[in-house]
Amino acid sequence: MTQSINTICVIGAGTMGSGIAQTAAQNGFYTLLFDINAGVLDKAKTSIEKSLQFLVDKEKITAEEKETIFQRINFVSDTNDCLADIIIEAIVEKVDAKVSIFNQLAEVNHSEVIFATNTSSLSVSEIQAKVQQPQRVVGMHFFNPAQVMKLVEVVKGEQTLDSVAETVYDLCLQLKKTPVMCKDAPGFIVNRVARHYYLEAMRLVEKGIATIEKVDEIMETSGFKMGPFKLMDLIGNDVNLAVSQSLYDACNQVERFKPSALQMDKVAKGELGKKTGKGFYEYKG
């Protein structure tokens, strides 16, 4: 039997967390957006307000609806305020950090609360093994920007209850998303398949076979909405590299998943993409 979800708490008010919170609020859920950093919370408020105003300008929602949606979001910085039916974490891609926040919140929430990790590359089974009542931990992998992208991977760890996975699957439908159920495995489905879209593109450039611009142009002309280099800049080169490294390690460092030196250099220089103003391309504003 699936659980009833009324309140959603999102942990981490970065780009992904803000997008998930906006999605929840837009679809009628009382939403908590938590971050310990006041500056990050303020930036999230501005980002969500701007995103909703864009919908108003496009006549997708009214000004009154925008205000109602925004009022459904409560921005909090105290874990004691994070009381909900489901906790969705969207923090740094480190197992220990995710385990720590889940266990902290287990102390203040009821025993039935669902803990969903938005990890794109870490093992859900490894995370849940270290969390109180691991059977309530599940993967809920959104794609960036979360308020726009339809797909969500619902990932069952080794101990995830079927009822928990089904509740999250149903929640995705309520959020007007397209959920896909899968078992825990390195890269799940999308990142496992799409990894070569990025890695092979970078290998072509590293070998001097094609330029960054030419690869993107050809792929977009072929029907892809965004070339691999533009997409990596949108995702963030640090995030994209972390997924490649995770898959590389999880698959016993098989050559086909080896991270690109080109991308490693970008990350080392702090050229992470749109969020820093420079990545494979330069951005203004």
KAPE-V587115 format. One record per residue. N is the residue number from 1. RES is the residue in three letters. SS is DSSP state (H for helix, E for strand, - for the rest). PHI is phi in whole degrees, 0 to 359 (NA if undefined). OMEGA is omega in radians with two decimals (none if undefined). Layout:
# KAPE-V587115
n: (N:N)
res: (RES:RES)
ss: (SS:SS)
phi: (PHI:PHI)
omega: (OMEGA:OMEGA)
This chain:
# KAPE-V587115
n: (1:2:3:4:5:6:7:8:9:10:11:12:13:14:15:16:17:18:19:20:21:22:23:24:25:26:27:28:29:30:31:32:33:34:35:36:37:38:39:40:41:42:43:44:45:46:47:48:49:50:51:52:53:54:55:56:57:58:59:60:61:62:63:64:65:66:67:68:69:70:71:72:73:74:75:76:77:78:79:80:81:82:83:84:85:86:87:88:89:90:91:92:93:94:95:96:97:98:99:100:101:102:103:104:105:106:107:108:109:110:111:112:113:114:115:116:117:118:119:120:121:122:123:124:125:126:127:128:129:130:131:132:133:134:135:136:137:138:139:140:141:142:143:144:145:146:147:148:149:150:151:152:153:154:155:156:157:158:159:160:161:162:163:164:165:166:167:168:169:170:171:172:173:174:175:176:177:178:179:180:181:182:183:184:185:186:187:188:189:190:191:192:193:194:195:196:197:198:199:200:201:202:203:204:205:206:207:208:209:210:211:212:213:214:215:216:217:218:219:220:221:222:223:224:225:226:227:228:229:230:231:232:233:234:235:236:237:238:239:240:241:242:243:244:245:246:247:248:249:250:251:252:253:254:255:256:257:258:259:260:261:262:263:264:265:266:267:268:269:270:271:272:273:274:275:276:277:278:279:280:281:282:283:284:285)
res: (MET:THR:GLN:SER:ILE:ASN:THR:ILE:CYS:VAL:ILE:GLY:ALA:GLY:THR:MET:GLY:SER:GLY:ILE:ALA:GLN:THR:ALA:ALA:GLN:ASN:GLY:PHE:TYR:THR:LEU:LEU:PHE:ASP:ILE:ASN:ALA:GLY:VAL:LEU:ASP:LYS:ALA:LYS:THR:SER:ILE:GLU:LYS:SER:LEU:GLN:PHE:LEU:VAL:ASP:LYS:GLU:LYS:ILE:THR:ALA:GLU:GLU:LYS:GLU:THR:ILE:PHE:GLN:ARG:ILE:ASN:PHE:VAL:SER:ASP:THR:ASN:ASP:CYS:LEU:ALA:ASP:ILE:ILE:ILE:GLU:ALA:ILE:VAL:GLU:LYS:VAL:ASP:ALA:LYS:VAL:SER:ILE:PHE:ASN:GLN:LEU:ALA:GLU:VAL:ASN:HIS:SER:GLU:VAL:ILE:PHE:ALA:THR:ASN:THR:SER:SER:LEU:SER:VAL:SER:GLU:ILE:GLN:ALA:LYS:VAL:GLN:GLN:PRO:GLN:ARG:VAL:VAL:GLY:MET:HIS:PHE:PHE:ASN:PRO:ALA:GLN:VAL:MET:LYS:LEU:VAL:GLU:VAL:VAL:LYS:GLY:GLU:GLN:THR:LEU:ASP:SER:VAL:ALA:GLU:THR:VAL:TYR:ASP:LEU:CYS:LEU:GLN:LEU:LYS:LYS:THR:PRO:VAL:MET:CYS:LYS:ASP:ALA:PRO:GLY:PHE:ILE:VAL:ASN:ARG:VAL:ALA:ARG:HIS:TYR:TYR:LEU:GLU:ALA:MET:ARG:LEU:VAL:GLU:LYS:GLY:ILE:ALA:THR:ILE:GLU:LYS:VAL:ASP:GLU:ILE:MET:GLU:THR:SER:GLY:PHE:LYS:MET:GLY:PRO:PHE:LYS:LEU:MET:ASP:LEU:ILE:GLY:ASN:ASP:VAL:ASN:LEU:ALA:VAL:SER:GLN:SER:LEU:TYR:ASP:ALA:CYS:ASN:GLN:VAL:GLU:ARG:PHE:LYS:PRO:SER:ALA:LEU:GLN:MET:ASP:LYS:VAL:ALA:LYS:GLY:GLU:LEU:GLY:LYS:LYS:THR:GLY:LYS:GLY:PHE:TYR:GLU:TYR:LYS:GLY)
ss: (-:-:-:-:-:-:E:E:E:E:E:-:-:-:H:H:H:H:H:H:H:H:H:H:H:H:-:-:-:E:E:E:E:E:-:-:-:H:H:H:H:H:H:H:H:H:H:H:H:H:H:H:H:H:H:H:H:-:-:-:-:-:H:H:H:H:H:H:H:H:H:-:E:E:E:E:-:-:H:H:H:-:-:-:-:E:E:E:E:-:-:-:-:-:H:H:H:H:H:H:H:H:H:H:H:H:-:-:-:-:-:-:-:E:E:E:E:-:-:-:-:-:-:H:H:H:H:H:-:-:-:-:-:H:H:H:E:E:E:E:E:E:-:-:-:-:-:-:-:-:E:E:E:E:E:E:-:-:-:-:-:H:H:H:H:H:H:H:H:H:H:H:H:H:-:-:-:E:E:E:E:E:E:-:-:-:-:-:-:H:H:H:H:H:H:H:H:H:H:H:H:H:H:H:H:H:-:-:-:-:-:H:H:H:H:H:H:H:H:H:H:-:-:-:-:-:-:H:H:H:H:H:H:H:H:-:H:H:H:H:H:H:H:H:H:H:H:H:H:H:-:-:-:-:H:H:H:-:-:-:H:H:H:H:H:H:H:H:-:-:-:-:E:H:H:H:-:E:-:-:-:E:-:-:-)
phi: (NA:281:272:269:251:244:241:243:246:253:259:104:258:286:303:292:300:298:294:293:298:299:301:298:295:298:256:90:269:292:233:249:241:253:202:282:266:298:296:292:297:298:295:295:302:297:296:292:299:294:295:291:296:300:293:295:298:273:61:277:222:270:298:293:295:302:295:297:298:297:290:284:262:250:269:230:232:243:299:293:272:274:253:203:273:217:252:247:267:223:252:304:281:223:304:300:293:292:297:299:291:297:291:298:284:295:287:250:251:289:291:266:301:267:252:249:260:271:307:258:213:279:284:297:297:291:295:292:297:251:252:302:51:301:295:263:263:213:271:221:269:276:241:271:280:299:283:246:291:275:286:223:272:262:251:271:282:300:251:294:293:302:296:291:299:292:297:292:300:296:298:302:296:294:275:62:255:251:276:231:276:211:274:297:200:308:80:53:255:296:291:293:283:280:306:285:300:275:296:292:297:291:294:300:288:300:273:75:284:207:270:303:297:291:299:298:299:294:293:291:294:282:122:287:292:212:293:299:286:295:292:297:296:290:294:111:297:293:294:296:294:298:293:300:296:297:295:302:289:293:257:58:56:294:302:294:254:297:301:276:297:298:287:300:293:300:294:299:274:78:268:268:122:302:292:248:89:206:210:283:234:255:232:254:80)
omega: (3.14:-3.14:3.07:3.14:3.10:-3.11:3.13:3.06:3.13:-3.13:-3.10:-3.04:3.05:-3.09:-3.11:-3.13:3.12:3.13:3.12:3.13:3.11:3.12:-3.13:-3.12:3.14:-3.09:2.94:-3.12:2.97:-2.94:3.03:3.06:-3.04:2.94:3.14:-3.10:-3.11:3.13:3.12:3.09:3.12:3.12:3.12:3.11:-3.13:-3.11:-3.13:3.12:3.13:3.14:3.12:3.10:3.08:3.12:3.07:-3.13:3.13:-3.14:3.06:3.06:3.09:3.09:3.12:3.11:3.10:-3.12:3.12:3.13:-3.09:-3.13:3.10:-3.10:3.07:-3.12:-3.03:3.13:3.13:-3.11:3.12:3.11:-3.05:3.14:-3.04:3.08:3.07:3.07:3.09:-3.14:3.09:-3.09:-3.10:-3.10:3.07:-3.09:-3.08:-3.14:-3.13:3.11:-3.11:-3.10:3.09:-3.13:3.05:-3.07:3.07:-3.12:-3.06:-3.11:3.11:-3.01:-3.09:-3.08:3.11:3.07:-3.13:3.09:3.13:-3.12:3.12:-3.03:-3.11:-3.13:3.07:3.14:3.13:3.13:-3.05:-3.12:-3.08:-3.10:3.06:-3.11:-3.05:-3.10:-3.13:3.12:-3.08:3.05:3.09:-2.97:3.05:3.09:-3.01:-0.05:-2.99:-3.12:-3.11:-3.05:-3.01:-3.02:2.97:3.06:3.07:-2.95:3.12:3.03:-3.09:-3.07:-3.10:3.08:3.09:-3.11:3.11:3.12:3.14:3.09:3.14:3.08:3.12:3.11:3.11:3.12:3.09:3.10:-3.13:3.08:3.06:-3.10:3.04:-3.13:3.08:3.08:3.13:3.11:-3.12:3.11:-3.08:3.13:-2.99:-3.10:3.09:-3.11:-3.02:-3.06:-3.08:3.04:3.13:-3.01:3.14:3.09:-3.14:3.10:3.09:-3.14:3.14:-3.12:3.11:-3.12:-3.14:3.10:3.08:-3.09:-3.10:3.11:-3.14:-3.12:-3.10:-3.11:3.12:3.09:-3.13:3.09:3.07:-3.10:-3.11:3.10:-3.06:-3.10:3.06:-3.13:3.09:3.08:3.12:3.14:-3.03:-3.10:3.10:3.13:-3.11:3.11:3.14:3.11:3.12:-3.13:3.13:3.11:3.13:-3.14:-3.11:-3.12:3.06:3.06:3.06:-2.99:-3.04:3.12:-3.10:-3.14:-3.09:3.08:3.12:-3.14:3.10:3.11:3.11:-3.12:3.13:3.13:-3.12:3.13:-2.95:3.14:-3.07:-3.05:3.09:3.12:3.13:3.07:2.98:3.05:3.05:-3.08:3.13:3.05:none)
